[in-house]
Amino acid sequence: MEPTLDYLYGLKRFGMKLGLEEIRNLLKTLGNPEEQFKSIHIAGTNGKGSVSAYLAAILQEAGYKVGWYTSPHLIKFNERIRVNGKEISDLELVRLTKIIKGKSAELEPTFFEFTTALAFLYFAEQKVDFAVVETGLGGRLDATNVLNPVVSVITTISFDHQKHLGNSLAEIAYEKACIIKENGRAVIGRGNKEVLDVFEKKCADKNAKLIIATEENMKTSLLGKHQQENANTAITVARLLKINEEEIKQGIAKAKWPGRLEFVSENVLIDCAHNVAGMEKLVEFVKRLGKRKVLVLGMAEDKEIAKMVRLIVPLFENVIITQGNHKPASMEVIADEVLKYVKDVKKIRNVEEAMKMALNSVSEDELVLITGSIYLVGDVLKVLKDTS
């Protein structure tokens, strides 16, 4: 397995090459597997993972064979590609990587283009009925935008990846709106007028039907008030697909999306909040909890560190700053912001050591929160898995 991952990660993983020509050429060499299953395509700043988790669970509950493509992974690459909830095996990853390498010798796919093609080929081979597919970044030029989905779904729009997507909500919304296809259907989560205007115009230009997610009050499996909004979006899509209410209810109740407002023990909470909007949702949830003692914080270098720190840090007595393994911000940079709000700040580069210090400094009724980066949460879950 490791040589396969070495190859995949050796592709242009972190360089940004937005565009669809290369992925279309790559898929053509593979016989256009993306045309061999129905798809639901999901874009959005926050919530697309949760919505996709709900939809995959609902479709499976309804008896369909369901492919599910997400990114990034938390612990293991295989998490990105699943069929009926089961991760792709190492053997299948090796086999498909060899096939795609052999057929793409004249091409130069990026990491995301290659893995997208691999997922689509796997779904086609597995003869899935539906594939629930998240965009990686944006929508317009994202490799997944070669799909012609039965429904395009756009979750909440907020600021993230402004370097590539634009500096206003309207600009970001436009990039996401470009997953809407000619004569298609688009389900949109809740948004302000500026954002909705963009979606209405795109649907008009594409002669597509625009459906705003309806408000429901269905019991969800995931924590947080915002998860009801995500569930509402998934429920609206499911009803468009003529899935019955009991199957929808069961899917919403069974969906799993690890690392998002997840208690890994009675007093240890982890969350993948990695932008301002995500941190606002986390703060809303944490404020309702009891004794908030220790915050373990790590962030990526390209995020709005000062804004996120200002939101979350004042809720805690002590802060331990650590570093995940992917594009981590300097602990000193984070500490400069944290010290504006609390005096007890420690810097521990190793995630496992940071966790040990946090757990040893609280009683059973005092909360430890670990957040700030998807990759940090992945590192935490890996540590917990290795020590269990």
TATA-V162538 format. One record per residue. N is the residue number from 1. PHI is phi in whole degrees, 0 to 359 (999 if undefined). Layout:
N_PHI + N_PHI
This chain:
1_999 + 2_300 + 3_302 + 4_296 + 5_294 + 6_301 + 7_295 + 8_300 + 9_285 + 10_279 + 11_290 + 12_289 + 13_284 + 14_257 + 15_288 + 16_262 + 17_234 + 18_278 + 19_150 + 20_248 + 21_298 + 22_294 + 23_294 + 24_295 + 25_295 + 26_296 + 27_295 + 28_298 + 29_295 + 30_263 + 31_86 + 32_50 + 33_297 + 34_294 + 35_268 + 36_258 + 37_208 + 38_282 + 39_226 + 40_239 + 41_253 + 42_235 + 43_236 + 44_152 + 45_283 + 46_233 + 47_97 + 48_293 + 49_294 + 50_294 + 51_298 + 52_294 + 53_297 + 54_299 + 55_293 + 56_299 + 57_293 + 58_296 + 59_297 + 60_293 + 61_298 + 62_279 + 63_95 + 64_275 + 65_272 + 66_237 + 67_272 + 68_216 + 69_239 + 70_226 + 71_198 + 72_280 + 73_270 + 74_266 + 75_245 + 76_227 + 77_309 + 78_305 + 79_302 + 80_291 + 81_232 + 82_224 + 83_232 + 84_49 + 85_83 + 86_267 + 87_293 + 88_302 + 89_281 + 90_300 + 91_298 + 92_292 + 93_299 + 94_297 + 95_298 + 96_289 + 97_298 + 98_298 + 99_299 + 100_291 + 101_302 + 102_294 + 103_261 + 104_237 + 105_301 + 106_271 + 107_253 + 108_230 + 109_290 + 110_282 + 111_306 + 112_289 + 113_297 + 114_297 + 115_289 + 116_295 + 117_298 + 118_297 + 119_298 + 120_295 + 121_295 + 122_296 + 123_298 + 124_296 + 125_297 + 126_281 + 127_55 + 128_291 + 129_281 + 130_227 + 131_240 + 132_264 + 133_235 + 134_272 + 135_290 + 136_275 + 137_220 + 138_73 + 139_180 + 140_306 + 141_250 + 142_287 + 143_302 + 144_287 + 145_281 + 146_279 + 147_290 + 148_242 + 149_283 + 150_286 + 151_213 + 152_262 + 153_234 + 154_232 + 155_272 + 156_295 + 157_245 + 158_210 + 159_277 + 160_188 + 161_55 + 162_300 + 163_303 + 164_255 + 165_250 + 166_117 + 167_254 + 168_232 + 169_299 + 170_296 + 171_295 + 172_295 + 173_300 + 174_299 + 175_300 + 176_289 + 177_297 + 178_286 + 179_276 + 180_286 + 181_254 + 182_305 + 183_60 + 184_267 + 185_234 + 186_230 + 187_257 + 188_243 + 189_286 + 190_294 + 191_201 + 192_279 + 193_298 + 194_301 + 195_285 + 196_297 + 197_301 + 198_296 + 199_292 + 200_297 + 201_294 + 202_297 + 203_296 + 204_296 + 205_297 + 206_263 + 207_54 + 208_258 + 209_273 + 210_259 + 211_236 + 212_273 + 213_304 + 214_277 + 215_274 + 216_233 + 217_219 + 218_262 + 219_297 + 220_254 + 221_276 + 222_257 + 223_278 + 224_106 + 225_301 + 226_295 + 227_291 + 228_293 + 229_297 + 230_296 + 231_297 + 232_303 + 233_296 + 234_296 + 235_298 + 236_299 + 237_297 + 238_300 + 239_292 + 240_299 + 241_274 + 242_65 + 243_277 + 244_285 + 245_296 + 246_293 + 247_293 + 248_298 + 249_301 + 250_294 + 251_296 + 252_298 + 253_283 + 254_256 + 255_302 + 256_233 + 257_212 + 258_301 + 259_84 + 260_248 + 261_43 + 262_247 + 263_277 + 264_272 + 265_207 + 266_300 + 267_235 + 268_241 + 269_248 + 270_241 + 271_206 + 272_274 + 273_309 + 274_222 + 275_216 + 276_298 + 277_297 + 278_295 + 279_292 + 280_298 + 281_295 + 282_296 + 283_300 + 284_303 + 285_287 + 286_295 + 287_300 + 288_272 + 289_270 + 290_280 + 291_290 + 292_266 + 293_256 + 294_237 + 295_249 + 296_259 + 297_231 + 298_214 + 299_222 + 300_279 + 301_290 + 302_262 + 303_256 + 304_276 + 305_299 + 306_300 + 307_293 + 308_290 + 309_299 + 310_299 + 311_284 + 312_263 + 313_298 + 314_299 + 315_278 + 316_237 + 317_278 + 318_231 + 319_230 + 320_246 + 321_263 + 322_221 + 323_228 + 324_284 + 325_265 + 326_235 + 327_45 + 328_289 + 329_289 + 330_301 + 331_298 + 332_293 + 333_297 + 334_295 + 335_299 + 336_301 + 337_282 + 338_297 + 339_294 + 340_288 + 341_238 + 342_223 + 343_265 + 344_273 + 345_232 + 346_236 + 347_243 + 348_228 + 349_298 + 350_285 + 351_296 + 352_298 + 353_293 + 354_297 + 355_296 + 356_300 + 357_297 + 358_298 + 359_292 + 360_281 + 361_253 + 362_231 + 363_269 + 364_295 + 365_256 + 366_249 + 367_278 + 368_249 + 369_244 + 370_240 + 371_199 + 372_116 + 373_200 + 374_301 + 375_289 + 376_297 + 377_299 + 378_299 + 379_297 + 380_296 + 381_296 + 382_294 + 383_300 + 384_298 + 385_293 + 386_291 + 387_261 + 388_277
